[in-house]
C-alpha cells in the first residue's frame, strides 16, 4: 500500500506492507474510539517526479497496464496520478491521507522514485 500524507508544509509518501482495507478499518476504529469525525471518498492523488529518471520505461509500462497515469508537467517533472481513497477529518479538509494499492513491485518503484526525488530536491535547496 502507498500512503501519502498531505500536511500544511508538504507531502510525505510511505510504502506499507498493510492492505488498504485493513488500514482503513483500523483508521475508522481509532476515529470512533477518539470521538473524532472521519471523512472518506474515492479520489485521485498526484506525485511530481523527475522527468529524467532511468526508470521512465517502468513508469510507462505501469501506465500501459492502467495502474497509473503519467503526464508531463514541464521539462523537469512528470505528474504521476494514482486512484485510491482520501481520508480526512472533514469534506473540505486540505490535510489528510491518501491511500492506494497496486502490486508490491509497482508500489515499491513509485516509493523509491519519490524518495530519490526528495533527496535531489533537498540537496538543491540547501
N, C-alpha and C positions, 0 to 999 in steps of 0.2 A: 504494500500500500504506500502511496505517496501522500504526505500530509504537508500542506502549505499553510503556514500561519501568517496571517496578514495583521501587522501591527502598525501603529501610527508612524513608526520610524523605519518601516521596511517590511520585507517578507523573509521568511525562513522556511526552507524545504527540508523535510525529513523523509527518510526511507525506513519504513517499519515492516516487520515480518507479520504483524497482525492483519487480519482481514478487515475490510471496511465495515462490514456488518457487525462484527464483534466490537470494533472501536466505537461505532455509533451507538450500539446498545449500552456500552459502558458509559459513554458521554451523557446519554439521556438519563441513566440511573443516577449519576453524580448530580446532574441538574435537579432531578426530582428530590433527592435527599437534601440538597442545599437550598431548595426552595427558590431556585433561580430559573428565569424563563429561558427557553431554548427555541431557536428557530432553525428549521432545515428546509432546503429546497434543492432540486436538481439544478445544476449550474455548470458554467464553464470557467476555467481559470487559465491564465496565460503566464508563461515564463519567457523572459528575454534571455537568449543565449547567443554567444558569439557566432557570427556567420561563418567565420573561417575556423572550423573545427575539423580535425581529421575524421570525425565520426559523422560527418554530414550524410554519407551514404546510408548509415544506420537510421538516421532520423527520417530520411526519405523513404526507407523501407517501412518504418513504423507508420508513416503517413499512407503509404500504398495499402497497408493492411487495415487502414481506417482506425488506428488506435489513437492517433494524434493528428493535429492539423498544423502544418508548418507554413508560416507566411513571412516573407522578408519585411523587416521594419525599415531598415536603411542599409547602407553599405557595410556596417559593422555588426548588426544584430538581426537575429531571426526571432519571431514570436512563435512559441510552441503552445498550442491550445489543447487543453485536456477537458474531458467531460467527467463530472463527478457530483459531489454533494457539498453544498455550502452550509456551514453550521455557525450560528452566531446567537447573541442574546436577543436580538430583535430583527425584524424585517429590514429596517433601514440602517443597521449597524455597518460601519465601514471596517471594523475589526472583527476577525473571526478566523475560522479554519475551513479550508477546502480539502476534501479527501477524495482520492480516486484509486481505482485498482486496475492495473494492467498485468501482464505476465511479469514474473520476477526479473527477467533479464532486461525488459523494456524499462521497468521502474528503476533498476539499478543504473542503466545507461543515462537516463534523464537526471538522476541524482548526481552521478559523477560529473556530468556536463555542467550542472548548476554549481556544484562545488568548485570546479575549475574556473567558472566564470566569476565566482565570488573572490577567488584568490587573485585573479588578474585585475579585478575591479579595485580591491583593497590596495594592491601594490601601486596601481596608477594614481590613487588618491592620496597616498602618503607623501 
